[in-house]
């Protein structure tokens, strides 16, 4: 009778250990999925609002969007020789030109 009770206890302990191991796996999986959900939510928030012209892309498939993006990237490749310094100097010279033009207009008006 004692051996039967001890065998039942041992069996219950093994079952409890297996269930505990399964519960730990589920909790770890849940933690990973919650972390993934937080990462995705943060990435969506970092993207910001959807631009107003998004309607024309709404009915396109992912493959079509990727093809469109590749076309745009190939068109942009011809401008890769224009560095940041050239762009910056152009913006500065453009701003200076506009300032001088404003001064000239004010000078000629008065």
Backbone as CSV, one residue per row, in Angstrom:
resi,resn,N_x,N_y,N_z,CA_x,CA_y,CA_z,C_x,C_y,C_z
1,UNK,0.814,-1.196,0.000,0.000,0.000,0.000,0.861,1.264,0.000
2,UNK,1.934,1.274,0.767,2.834,2.420,0.842,3.552,2.586,-0.493
3,UNK,3.937,1.463,-1.109,4.625,1.527,-2.393,3.722,2.106,-3.478
4,UNK,2.451,1.791,-3.403,1.507,2.310,-4.389,1.367,3.822,-4.229
5,UNK,1.303,4.269,-2.993,1.160,5.709,-2.722,2.430,6.435,-3.154
6,UNK,3.593,5.853,-2.865,4.858,6.465,-3.266,4.991,6.508,-4.793
7,UNK,4.548,5.455,-5.449,4.578,5.429,-6.913,3.650,6.497,-7.483
8,UNK,2.467,6.654,-6.876,1.543,7.701,-7.321,2.132,9.090,-7.103
9,UNK,2.812,9.279,-5.951,3.451,10.572,-5.681,4.552,10.855,-6.699
10,UNK,5.357,9.853,-7.000,6.435,10.020,-7.965,5.869,10.353,-9.338
11,UNK,4.804,9.662,-9.695,4.165,9.931,-10.983,3.602,11.350,-11.017
12,UNK,2.990,11.779,-9.920,2.430,13.130,-9.833,3.540,14.175,-9.911
13,UNK,4.679,13.898,-9.265,5.797,14.835,-9.321,6.359,14.947,-10.738
14,UNK,6.474,13.824,-11.445,6.947,13.853,-12.827,5.986,14.632,-13.713
15,UNK,4.692,14.376,-13.521,3.681,15.095,-14.295,3.746,16.585,-14.001
16,UNK,3.903,16.930,-12.718,3.995,18.328,-12.319,5.241,18.980,-12.932
17,UNK,6.365,18.266,-12.946,7.594,18.804,-13.538,7.417,19.017,-15.037
18,UNK,6.781,18.071,-15.721,6.553,18.216,-17.156,5.625,19.385,-17.452
19,UNK,4.572,19.494,-16.669,3.633,20.613,-16.848,4.316,21.949,-16.558
20,UNK,5.172,21.958,-15.545,5.894,23.179,-15.203,6.830,23.576,-16.348
21,UNK,7.498,22.583,-16.933,8.388,22.849,-18.064,7.593,23.397,-19.247
22,UNK,6.431,22.812,-19.502,5.569,23.299,-20.583,5.085,24.713,-20.328
23,UNK,4.730,24.992,-19.063,4.277,26.338,-18.712,5.408,27.349,-18.887
24,UNK,6.635,26.953,-18.512,7.784,27.850,-18.690,8.006,28.154,-20.172
25,UNK,7.899,27.137,-21.015,8.054,27.358,-22.455,7.003,28.322,-22.970
26,UNK,5.757,28.141,-22.518,4.684,29.031,-22.960,4.914,30.460,-22.482
27,UNK,5.391,30.619,-21.255,5.647,31.960,-20.727,6.795,32.632,-21.491
28,UNK,7.834,31.859,-21.824,8.938,32.421,-22.605,8.473,32.834,-23.996
29,UNK,7.642,32.000,-24.607,7.107,32.316,-25.934,6.237,33.565,-25.873
30,UNK,5.431,33.662,-24.830,4.573,34.833,-24.646,5.421,36.094,-24.489
31,UNK,6.497,36.004,-23.699,7.369,37.162,-23.504,8.015,37.581,-24.828
32,UNK,8.454,36.605,-25.623,9.046,36.930,-26.929,8.036,37.599,-27.853
33,UNK,6.814,37.071,-27.864,5.789,37.653,-28.728,5.394,39.055,-28.276
34,UNK,5.346,39.281,-26.968,5.046,40.625,-26.470,6.158,41.604,-26.846
35,UNK,7.413,41.139,-26.765,8.533,41.987,-27.164,8.455,42.322,-28.651
36,UNK,8.118,41.326,-29.452,7.983,41.544,-30.889,6.850,42.534,-31.177
37,UNK,5.754,42.410,-30.434,4.630,43.330,-30.608,5.055,44.756,-30.259
38,UNK,5.810,44.926,-29.177,6.291,46.254,-28.802,7.207,46.830,-29.879
39,UNK,8.105,46.000,-30.413,9.011,46.458,-31.464,8.239,46.902,-32.702
40,UNK,7.263,46.104,-33.099,6.463,46.460,-34.280,5.665,47.736,-34.040
41,UNK,5.105,47.875,-32.856,4.338,49.078,-32.521,5.244,50.304,-32.542
42,UNK,6.463,50.172,-32.006,7.405,51.279,-32.004,7.811,51.650,-33.425
43,UNK,8.048,50.649,-34.266,8.430,50.917,-35.654,7.307,51.625,-36.403
44,UNK,6.069,51.213,-36.159,4.923,51.862,-36.804,4.822,53.303,-36.332
45,UNK,5.014,53.523,-35.038,4.941,54.870,-34.487,6.061,55.738,-35.056
46,UNK,7.263,55.156,-35.229,8.389,55.905,-35.781,8.176,56.293,-37.239
47,UNK,7.395,55.501,-37.967,7.117,55.825,-39.363,6.301,57.101,-39.497
48,UNK,5.462,57.359,-38.538,4.656,58.569,-38.571,3.345,58.349,-39.306
49,UNK,2.747,59.452,-39.676,1.458,59.374,-40.340,1.637,58.982,-41.801
50,UNK,0.592,58.458,-42.360,0.602,58.054,-43.761,0.406,59.299,-44.610
51,UNK,1.212,59.476,-45.660,1.053,60.660,-46.502,-0.304,60.698,-47.205
52,UNK,-0.677,61.869,-47.639,-2.009,62.028,-48.217,-2.170,61.297,-49.544
53,UNK,-1.104,61.028,-50.266,-1.208,60.380,-51.570,-1.152,58.864,-51.502
54,UNK,-1.441,58.292,-50.358,-1.305,56.838,-50.195,-2.403,56.044,-50.883
55,UNK,-3.464,56.687,-51.278,-4.591,55.973,-51.882,-4.212,55.270,-53.185
56,UNK,-3.306,55.871,-53.962,-2.954,55.258,-55.236,-2.114,53.999,-55.060
57,UNK,-1.543,53.804,-53.887,-0.757,52.599,-53.624,-1.534,51.552,-52.839
58,UNK,-2.720,51.888,-52.417,-3.491,51.016,-51.532,-3.878,49.697,-52.200
59,UNK,-4.198,49.729,-53.475,-4.670,48.524,-54.168,-3.544,47.757,-54.857
60,UNK,-2.306,48.155,-54.650,-1.166,47.484,-55.271,-0.704,46.323,-54.388
61,UNK,-0.155,45.308,-55.029,0.402,44.185,-54.279,1.809,44.549,-53.821
62,UNK,2.336,43.745,-52.937,3.676,43.989,-52.426,4.695,43.900,-53.558
63,UNK,4.516,42.942,-54.443,5.440,42.801,-55.573,5.407,44.026,-56.479
64,UNK,4.225,44.567,-56.713,4.116,45.760,-57.538,4.798,46.953,-56.859
65,UNK,4.618,47.077,-55.553,5.243,48.174,-54.824,6.765,48.052,-54.846
66,UNK,7.258,46.832,-54.705,8.711,46.623,-54.745,9.251,46.959,-56.131
67,UNK,8.522,46.580,-57.175,8.949,46.900,-58.539,8.982,48.417,-58.743
68,UNK,7.978,49.110,-58.244,7.951,50.565,-58.362,9.118,51.198,-57.612
69,UNK,9.408,50.667,-56.432,10.518,51.186,-55.640,11.853,50.953,-56.339
70,UNK,12.013,49.811,-56.964,13.246,49.529,-57.701,13.414,50.480,-58.883
71,UNK,12.310,50.789,-59.571,12.381,51.742,-60.687,12.831,53.116,-60.205
72,UNK,12.277,53.553,-59.096,12.644,54.864,-58.553,14.106,54.858,-58.129
73,UNK,14.537,53.764,-57.496,15.931,53.691,-57.071,16.893,53.718,-58.246
74,UNK,16.540,53.049,-59.333,17.420,53.090,-60.511,17.455,54.490,-61.112
75,UNK,16.347,55.208,-61.087,16.341,56.586,-61.585,17.175,57.495,-60.687
76,UNK,17.173,57.209,-59.375,17.946,58.037,-58.446,19.441,57.767,-58.521
77,UNK,19.834,56.625,-59.069,21.255,56.286,-59.140,22.052,57.283,-59.963
78,UNK,21.424,57.927,-60.936,22.158,58.882,-61.752,22.510,60.140,-60.963
79,UNK,21.884,60.341,-59.815,22.174,61.501,-58.975,23.101,61.171,-57.810
80,UNK,23.619,59.957,-57.755,24.444,59.584,-56.603,25.778,60.316,-56.595
81,UNK,26.203,60.856,-57.735,27.457,61.603,-57.774,27.319,62.956,-57.091
82,UNK,26.101,63.427,-56.924,25.870,64.698,-56.249,25.937,64.435,-54.754
83,UNK,27.013,64.895,-54.148,27.225,64.655,-52.728,26.502,65.671,-51.875
84,UNK,26.609,65.489,-50.588,25.965,66.383,-49.636,26.589,67.769,-49.690
85,UNK,27.895,67.830,-49.930,28.554,69.139,-49.961,28.054,69.971,-51.142
86,UNK,27.850,69.326,-52.282,27.313,70.048,-53.442,25.889,70.526,-53.171
87,UNK,25.112,69.656,-52.575,23.726,70.023,-52.266,23.694,71.169,-51.263
88,UNK,24.545,71.087,-50.254,24.577,72.134,-49.240,25.024,73.456,-49.840
89,UNK,26.063,73.413,-50.659,26.533,74.660,-51.265,25.478,75.238,-52.207
90,UNK,24.738,74.381,-52.901,23.681,74.872,-53.771,22.584,75.539,-52.959
91,UNK,22.205,74.903,-51.834,21.156,75.487,-50.994,21.599,76.828,-50.422
92,UNK,22.866,76.909,-49.999,23.371,78.159,-49.443,23.405,79.235,-50.528
93,UNK,23.911,78.877,-51.704,23.974,79.874,-52.771,22.577,80.285,-53.226
94,UNK,21.649,79.350,-53.220,20.274,79.668,-53.582,19.672,80.625,-52.560
95,UNK,19.902,80.364,-51.289,19.375,81.248,-50.243,20.010,82.625,-50.343
96,UNK,21.321,82.676,-50.625,22.008,83.951,-50.779,21.461,84.719,-51.977
97,UNK,21.223,84.015,-53.068,20.667,84.644,-54.261,19.284,85.225,-53.970
98,UNK,18.468,84.474,-53.271,17.126,84.969,-52.943,17.207,86.190,-52.042
99,UNK,18.140,86.180,-51.102,18.313,87.328,-50.211,18.753,88.559,-51.002
100,UNK,19.712,88.381,-51.902,20.168,89.495,-52.735,19.061,89.998,-53.655
101,UNK,18.277,89.087,-54.183,17.162,89.473,-55.040,16.137,90.288,-54.264
102,UNK,15.849,89.868,-53.041,14.927,90.638,-52.198,15.469,92.037,-51.933
103,UNK,16.759,92.132,-51.645,17.369,93.446,-51.399,17.282,94.326,-52.644
104,UNK,17.535,93.727,-53.798,17.484,94.482,-55.044,16.069,95.004,-55.302
105,UNK,15.095,94.146,-55.062,13.699,94.568,-55.277,13.340,95.693,-54.327
106,UNK,13.762,95.580,-53.086,13.472,96.644,-52.110,14.187,97.946,-52.520
107,UNK,15.437,97.837,-52.979,16.220,99.001,-53.376,15.614,99.697,-54.583
108,UNK,15.104,98.895,-55.552,14.549,99.497,-56.749,13.178,100.115,-56.494
109,UNK,12.464,99.585,-55.519,11.134,100.115,-55.214,11.230,101.458,-54.515
110,UNK,12.207,101.609,-53.647,12.294,102.868,-52.890,13.036,103.932,-53.575
